[in-house]
Amino acid sequence: MMSSSQTPLRIAFVFLVILAATDAHSDHRTPPPACGGAAVGGECHSVARALRLKLIAIPAILAASVAGVCLPLFARSVPALRPDGGLFAVVKAFASGVILGTGYMHVLPDSFNDLTSPCLPRKPWSEFPFAAFVAMLAAVFTLMVDSLMLTFHTRGSKGRASSAAAAAVAHHGDHGHCHAHALGQADVAALSTTEAADQGSGDVEAGNTTKAQLLRNRVIVQVLEMGIVVHSVVIGLGMGASQNVCTIRPLVAALCFHQMFEGMGLGGCILQAGYGGRTRSALVFFFSTTTPFGIALGLALTRVYSDSSPTALVVVGLLNAASAGLLHYMALVELLAADFMGPKLQGNVRLQLAASLAVLLGAGGMSVMAKWA
């Protein structure tokens, strides 16, 4: 189950955030002058106006997230949006472009900014590209997990199928030996039984293929949601702790669009994973509440959390780098490459061109939003 497998990771993540906040409290009164934090005062700095914007942002982002992730889940009731339709493929391509743009234009640059901040010692943070290194490791690790899970499942399915076929042949052989006095009838029965066994074996192989694809879709959902959850909490935390009205105001609108379209991509994957109602509800809940939770956590830690604290910069920067690697791999390999190399788009040039345009629009939209978010 999704909730049980990722609960320890979430607990560890919250622990790291609290650790960063605790470290920030120790040097909050005397920040290093070279860190370049936001200046206190000025027309953009207002605690009261920032609080109002944050209280508006929490329900707005929550509603946008729920709408985005639930839209594909109700697609079965709309014939044009069914998973086997062309429009669903175009919408999913657009959402995949959003996820790709999020990784390249939002998450990875934030990681570079955090890990090369002047608040950190020059050695080793400025002498080695840790952000790119961690993102690369995260992408490779995701590939390894995906491959190993599919390998173990495929071997187990083939072993069960071979055992079932061998047992069926042995059973029919014993049956023919015990009734040797009716040799002709036994031969006919053996032939028909062998054909039935072959057909059954083919059905088992087809079923194994379906189960392997289903498992792959579920791995995609779990890894994709984990990357999105980490990034969403980090962004919400930074927004909740900020008192800069000029930064928060455009960020609210940008995050609403971001969460809606990113949720559409995740919702399409959840639909294809074939989860039951309870697991779907858990996945929707965790995706929809992570950014509002991050904002609320930032509000609670406003007085002790400083995004220019060395520990906070390292923790958030490494988490963003790992999240970027996950999002890059999932968007390019599991979502875009799987669909564009699949039979549906390969067999329809017009649909393939429409999906390509949708990817460019999704990634381009997130690139434009990077100016404000």
N, C-alpha and C positions, 0 to 999 in steps of 0.2 A: 504494500500500500504506500501511497505517496506520503501521507502524513507521518507515518511511523519511520520511514527510511530517512527523511530529511529533518526530523525534529532535532537530533543532536547537532546538525550543522547550523540550524537556526539558533540554538542555545549558545553554541560557540561564537556565532557572529554577534549576538547581543552582548555576550561577555566581553568581546574585543572592543565593542563600541563604548561600553561602560568603562573599560580600562583606559581607553583614549580620553574619555571625559574626565576621569580621575586625574590622569596625568596633566590634563589641561588646567585643572583647578590649581595645581601646584605652581604654575607659571603664568596664570591668567593676569596677575597684577603687574607683572614686569615682562611684557612680551619683548622679544628681540626687536630692535629698531629696524633691522634689515628684512623683516618678514613681510612687510608691506600689507598688513591686515587693513581692514576697513577702518577708516577714521571715525572716531566718535564725534557726533555733531554734524552740522550741515543739514540742508533741507531734505536729503534722502534718508537721514537717520531719524526714525520716529518709532518708539516702542509701541505706542498706542495704535498707530495706523498699521504697523507691521502685524500686530496681534489680530486686528480685524481682517486683514487679508489672509492670514493663516487660517482663521476660523471659517472663512469663506472657502478657502482652498480645500480643506479636508472633505466636506460633503461633495464639492464639485468634482474633485478628482476621483472620489469613491464612485460617484454616479457614472462618470465617463468610463472608468475601468470596468464596472459591472456591465454597462451597455456594450462595450467593445468585446469583452470575452464571451458574453452570452449570445451575441448576435449570430455567430456561426452555429451555436448549439441548437438554436431554434430554426435552423435552415431546412430541416426535414419537412417542415410544414409549408414551405414555399418551394414550389417545383423548380423555379429558376435558380435557387440557391442550394440545391442538393449537392452533396459531395461529388457525385458523378457528372455534374453539369459543367459547362464551359465557364459560366459566370463565377462559380465558386473557385475555379482554378485561377481566374484573373484576380479576384479579390484576395485569395491567398498569396498570390505573387506580389500584390501591392503591400500586404502586411509583412511579407518576408523582406521586401525592400526597406520597410520601416525598421525592422529588427536589425538589418544589416547597417543601415544608416545610424542607428542608435549606437551600435558597437564601435563603428569607425569615427563618427563625428561627435559623439557625446562622451562615451565611457572611456575610451582609450586616451583622448586628449586630457580629460580630467586626471587620469592616472599619471600621465607625464607631468602635468602641472604640479601634482601633489608630491611626487617623488623627486622632482628637481627644484623644489621650493628652497629659497634662501634660508628658511627656518631650519632646514636639515643640514647636518655637516657635509661639507663638500666631498669628503671621502667617507664612504664609497658611493654615495647616492648620485653625485654628479659625474662620476667617472665611469659608470656602466649603465646602459639602458635597462634598468630593472623592469620598467613597465612592459616593454616589448618582450623581454625574456619570460616574464611570468605569463603574459598573454599567450606566447607560443607554447609554454608548458601546459597551460590549461587546455588549449586546443588539442594538443597531442594526447593528453590524458583522457580527454573526452572521447577521442577516437579509439583509444585502447579499451576503455570501458565498454563502449558500444560494440566493438568487435568481439571482445571476450564473452559478453553476455549472449550475443547471437551465436557464437561458436558452441558454447555449452548447451544452449537450447537446441541447436540443430543436431548435435551429437546425441543428446538424450532422446530426441524425437526419432532419429534414425534407428537407434538401438531398440526402442520400444516397437517400432514398425517391423524390424527384422525378427525380433523375438516372436511377435504375433504371427508373422508369416510362417516361420519355422514350426511353431506349435500347430498351426493349421495343417501344414503338409504332413507332419508326424501323425496327427490324429487321423487324417484320411488314409495314410499308409497302414496304420494298425487296423482301421476299419476294413480295408481291402483284404488284409491277411486273415482276419477272423472269418471272413465270408468267402473263402477261396472256392467253395463249391459253386458259386454263381459268378464265374470269372468274367463273363461278358458284361453282366450288369455292373460288376465292380469296376471294370475298365471305363465304362461309360460314365459311371458316377465319379470316378477319379478324374477323368478329363473335365467334366463339368465343374467339379469342385476346384480343380486347379485354375480353370478360367475365372471362377468366382473369386478365388484367392488373389489372382493377379489383378482383377478389377478392384478388389478390396484394398490391395496394396497401393494401387494408383490413387484410390480415394484417400488413403492414409497420407500418401505423399502430398496430395493437394491440400489436405487438411494441415499437414505440417508446414507447408509453404504459407498458408493463411495465418497460422499461429506465429510463425517467425516474423511475418510482416506486422502482425498485431503487436508482438513484443517490441519490435523496432519502433513502432509508432509510440508505444508507451515510454520507451527509453527517451525518445525525442522530447516528449512532453515533460518528463521529470527533469531532464538536464536543462531544457529551455526555461522552464519555470524557475529552476534554481538560479540561473544566471540573471533572469529578470528580477527575481526577488531581491537578490543581493544589491543590484544597482538601484532598485526602487527605494529600498530602505536608506541607502547612502544618500541619494538625492533628497529624499524627504527629511533626513536628519540635518543636512546642510541648510535646507530651506527653513526648517523649524527653528534653527538656532540663529538665523540671520535677522538683523533688525534694519536692513537696507530696503526701504520701500521701493526704490527705483529698480532693484533686482528682483524683488518678489512679485511685483505686479505683472510683468510680462511672463514670468516663470509659471504663474498659475495657469494662464491660457495655454502656454506651450506644453505643460505637463498634462493638461486635459486631453489635448489632441494626441500627444505621445502615448498616453495610457490607453486611449480608445483604439488606436490603430495597432499598437503592439498587442493589445488584448485580442483583436481580431485574428492576428496570426496565431496566438496561443490557442484561442478557441477552436480554430480550424484543426489544429493538431489534436486537441482533446477529442473532438468529434471523430476523427479518424482512428483514435486509439481504442474506441469501443468500451470506454469505462462505464460503470454503473452510475446510478443517480447519486449515491452517497459520495463516491470518489470525485465525480464531476463537481459536486457542491463544494467539497474540500479544496479542489484546485481553484475554482472560481473565487472562493473566500480568501485564500492566501494571496492570489494575485491582486485582488481588488483592495485588500486592506494593507498591503505592505507600504505603499507610499504614504497614505494617511497615518499609518502607525509611525513611520519615520518622522513625519511632521510633528506628531504629538510627542514623540520622544525628544525631538529637538527643542520643542517648547518647554518640556520638563527639565531639560538640561541647559537651558539658555544661560544660566548664571555660571555654570561650571564647564560648559563645553566650548572649546576654542578650536576652530578649524585650522589655526596656525600652530597648534601644539605639535611638537615632533612626533609623539606617539600617534596622535590622530592622523597626521599626514601619512605616516607609514602604513597604518592599518587600513585607512580608506583607500590609499593609493594602490596597495597590493590587492585589496578586494575588487577595486574597479578594474585592475589589469586582468585578474582571473575571470571576472565577469565578461570583459571584452573578448577574451579568447573563446569563452563558451558561446557567446552570441555570434562571433565570426564563424565558428565551425558549424553551429546549428543552422545559421541562415544560408551559408554557401553550400554546405554538403548535404545536410539532412532535408532542407526545405527546397531550395532553388534547384540544386543539381538533381535531386530525386525527381522533382516534377518535370523539369525541362528535358531530362533524358528518358522520361517515362513514355509509355505508348500513347497517352492522351495528347500531349503536346507534339510529340514526334509525328503523329498521324494527321495533324491539322496545322498547316503553316499559318493561317490567319489567327488561330488561337495562340500559337506560339509568339507571334508578333505582338498581339494584344497583351499577353503576359509579360513580355519583355518591356513594353511601354509602361505597364503597371509597376514593374520593379523599379524602373528609372524614376517614375513619379513618386513612389514611396521613399526611396533613398534620397531623391532630390528634396522632397518636402522636409525630411529630417535634417538635411544639410542646411536648408534655409533657417530652420528653427534653431540650429546651433548658435545663431547670432544672439538669441535671447536666452536659451536654456543652457 
